[in-house]
């Protein structure tokens, strides 16, 4: 799989570290029910087939966070943008 970094150009996915679902709200670590909420966020999430927004870190490149929209059935990259750029949900 190849990811088009906004700064470095097209690179192999092995240069990137995968964080996960770009739409997942991480629970507050200090909340009273934090452990239960983290279990739910990590293990009890949807596993969609089709277009999915993900966060990737260009670890062995420019060290930018990018938001990748990828088809989970084919691994086709549909869109790549900087993670801080506004995006439609």
N, C-alpha and C positions, 0 to 999 in steps of 0.2 A: 504494500500500500504506500502511496506517495502523497505527501501533504504539501500544499503550496504555502510556504511561509510568506507573510506579507513583506518581510525584510530580506530573507535569504533566498527566496525562490523555492522551486520544487525540491523536496528532500524526502528521503526514506523515513518511514514512520519510526524506525529504530532510533532516530535522533531525538524523538519526542517521548515524554512521559505522559501517560494517560491518567487524568484525574477522575473522570466520570461524567455523569449527567450534568449538563450545563444549567438545567432548570431545577435541580434539587436544592432545596433550602436546607442548609446544615443547621442542626439544632444548637441552641445556646448551651455551651458546656457547663455553665453554672446553674442551669435550671434544676429544680427539685427532681424532676422526672427525666433528667438528661440521659441516663443509661437506657431507659426504655425507648426514648426518642431516637437515640443513635442506632439501636438495634433495628428499629423500624426503618430509619433512613438508609441503612446499609443493606439489610437483608430482605425487607418486605416492600420492595419497589417494583414498579412495572418494568417489564422487559419488552419494549416495543419492537415490532418488526416493521422496518421501513425507515423513513427519514427520522434522524435523532440528533439533537444538539449535544455536543460533548466538549469538555475542556481538555486541552493538551498543552503541555509545557515544552518549549523547544530547548531542552536541557543541553544538548550538544551542539547548539547553534547560538542564536542571538539572545536566548533566555527570555523570550517573550511568551506570554500566555495567549493562546489562540482558541477561538470557539470554532469548532468544526461541525458542520452538518453532514452526516454520513448515513448512507443507506445501510442498515444493519444486515440486510439480506445479501447484498452484493459487495459491500465495503466501498462502493463508489462515493467519492468525496463530492458533495453537491455545492458546498460553500465553505470558505475559510475567512475569518475576520479576526481582528484583534479582540481579545476578550473584553476589554474596556469599552469597545465601540457599542453604541446602542443597536439593539436588534429587536425585531418583532418576535413576540413569544411563539 
